Amino acid sequence: MFKIYWSDAANQAHSFDTASLTEALATVEAKRKEGFAFVTMASVDANSVGKPGVSSVQGGKLPDGSTYDWSKADRAGKTRKHDRVLAVKETRK
């Protein structure tokens, strides 16, 4: 089930329900093109278990055994060995 919400020009909230992801995405796109504000979509993933994100890290490992090495300090513009550089800006002197 997908729910689409939007506000009209009078700031009145509206909603639409559908079971189809394709229909939900098309409705969101149409509402945005029509100029409605605050268009958003929500759904419940029936295959999801637990809270989103990492639920447990023990000894630097995730429950599936992969290494968990993310830290906010590392992501402040610093590149890591597995990051790809997509473009390099050349400067002329």
C-alpha positions in Angstrom: 0.0 0.0 0.0 1.3 3.4 -1.0 -0.1 6.8 0.3 0.4 10.0 -1.6 -0.1 13.3 0.2 -0.2 16.9 -1.2 -1.4 20.4 -0.4 -3.5 22.6 -2.7 -3.3 26.3 -3.2 -5.7 26.9 -0.2 -3.3 24.8 1.9 -5.8 22.0 2.2 -4.3 18.5 2.6 -5.3 15.7 0.2 -4.4 12.0 0.0 -4.6 9.1 -2.5 -4.1 5.4 -1.8 -2.9 2.7 -4.2 -1.4 -0.7 -4.1 0.7 -0.2 -7.2 4.1 1.4 -7.0 3.9 2.4 -10.7 0.6 4.2 -10.1 1.9 5.9 -6.9 5.0 7.3 -8.7 2.9 8.5 -11.6 0.5 10.2 -9.2 3.4 12.0 -7.4 4.9 13.1 -10.7 1.5 14.4 -12.0 0.8 16.3 -8.8 4.2 18.0 -8.8 3.8 18.9 -12.5 0.3 20.4 -11.7 2.1 22.7 -9.2 0.8 21.2 -5.9 3.0 21.7 -2.8 4.4 19.2 -0.3 3.8 16.2 -2.6 5.2 13.1 -0.9 4.7 9.4 -0.9 4.8 6.9 2.0 4.7 3.1 2.2 5.1 0.2 4.5 7.7 -2.3 3.3 6.2 -5.7 4.2 9.7 -7.3 3.8 11.3 -4.9 6.3 12.1 -6.2 9.8 13.3 -4.0 12.6 14.2 -0.3 12.4 15.9 1.1 9.3 19.6 1.4 9.3 22.2 -0.6 11.2 20.7 -2.4 14.1 23.8 -3.9 15.6 27.6 -3.6 15.2 29.7 -5.9 17.2 33.5 -5.8 16.9 33.3 -3.6 13.8 31.1 -6.2 12.0 27.5 -6.1 10.8 25.2 -9.1 11.5 25.9 -10.4 8.0 29.7 -10.4 8.7 30.6 -7.4 6.5 32.9 -4.7 7.9 31.2 -1.6 9.3 33.7 1.3 9.0 31.4 4.4 8.4 32.0 7.4 10.6 30.7 10.9 10.2 34.2 12.3 10.8 35.5 10.4 7.8 32.8 11.7 5.5 33.5 15.4 5.9 34.9 15.8 2.4 37.7 13.3 2.9 38.0 10.7 0.1 38.7 7.1 0.9 40.5 4.5 -1.2 37.2 3.0 -2.6 35.7 6.4 -3.5 35.8 7.3 -7.3 36.8 10.7 -8.6 34.4 11.4 -11.4 35.9 14.7 -12.6 39.0 16.7 -11.8 38.8 20.5 -12.3 41.8 21.9 -14.1 43.0 25.4 -13.2 44.8 27.6 -15.6 47.6 29.9 -14.6 
